[in-house]
Amino acid sequence: MTTRTIDPEESERLQQALADKNLSAIGALLRTLRLRIVDVPEIGCMPVLREQALQIEAPEAQYHQLNALSTQDKERLFQILKAWFEAQDAELHLTDLDFFRQP
């Protein structure tokens, strides 16, 4: 896998999972944004474990909302998303959450 885009059906299930963790506002926001899981570039020639990053691409206003989250809230969001996605796919090993502005 090099890039996997999160489809609307998966996004709906993710939104429910976030609501269950008292993050329904973030879940509603993420539902409207583009989420991708991408392979992290390998360092060295023999990868021991493939790693991926979750990328969230957002228009300007939503990008600033996400970026304004506290470090604690970003880490909590990452841990929840990591646990959810890795439970869906045992081959995933998410290591990072990145926010991008849509061009």
C-alpha positions in Angstrom: 0.0 0.0 0.0 1.3 3.4 -0.9 -1.8 5.5 -0.4 -5.3 4.6 0.8 -8.1 7.1 0.8 -10.8 6.7 3.5 -14.1 6.2 1.7 -17.4 7.8 2.9 -18.7 4.5 4.5 -15.5 4.1 6.5 -15.7 7.8 7.4 -19.2 7.3 8.8 -18.1 4.4 11.0 -15.1 6.5 12.2 -17.4 9.4 13.0 -19.5 7.1 15.3 -16.4 5.8 17.0 -15.3 9.4 17.7 -18.8 10.2 19.0 -18.4 7.2 21.4 -15.2 8.8 22.7 -17.0 12.2 23.3 -15.4 13.7 20.2 -18.5 14.1 18.0 -17.5 17.7 16.9 -14.2 16.4 15.6 -15.9 13.4 14.0 -18.4 15.7 12.2 -15.5 17.9 11.0 -13.4 14.9 9.8 -16.4 13.6 7.9 -16.2 16.5 5.5 -12.4 16.3 5.0 -10.1 14.1 3.0 -8.3 11.4 5.0 -5.5 9.3 3.6 -3.2 6.7 5.0 0.2 6.8 3.3 3.4 4.8 3.7 6.1 6.5 5.6 9.4 6.6 3.7 11.8 3.9 4.7 15.1 4.8 6.4 17.8 2.3 5.5 17.5 -0.5 3.1 15.9 -3.3 5.2 12.6 -2.2 6.7 11.7 -4.2 9.8 8.1 -2.9 10.0 6.2 -0.9 7.4 4.9 2.3 8.9 2.1 4.6 7.8 1.0 8.2 8.5 -2.6 9.4 8.6 -3.0 12.6 6.6 -6.0 14.9 6.9 -6.4 17.4 4.1 -8.7 20.4 4.9 -9.8 23.7 3.4 -8.2 26.8 5.1 -10.8 27.3 7.9 -10.9 23.7 8.9 -7.2 23.4 8.7 -6.8 26.2 11.2 -9.4 24.5 13.5 -7.4 21.3 13.5 -4.1 23.0 13.9 -5.5 25.0 16.8 -6.1 21.9 18.8 -3.9 21.6 21.9 -1.0 19.2 21.8 -2.9 17.0 24.2 -6.0 17.0 22.0 -4.0 16.2 18.9 -2.3 13.3 20.7 -5.6 12.0 22.0 -7.1 12.3 18.5 -4.1 10.4 17.0 -4.3 7.6 19.6 -8.1 7.1 19.0 -7.6 7.2 15.2 -4.6 4.9 15.5 -6.5 2.3 17.6 -9.5 2.5 15.3 -7.7 2.1 12.0 -5.3 -0.6 13.3 -8.2 -2.6 14.6 -9.7 -2.5 11.1 -6.4 -3.5 9.4 -3.8 -5.6 11.3 -1.1 -4.7 8.8 -1.3 -1.0 9.6 1.3 0.6 12.0 0.3 4.3 12.2 3.1 6.5 13.5 2.0 10.0 12.8 -1.0 12.3 12.2 -0.5 15.2 9.7 -2.7 18.1 8.8 -2.5 19.7 5.3 -4.2 22.6 3.6 -6.1 21.9 0.4 -4.5 23.7 -2.5 
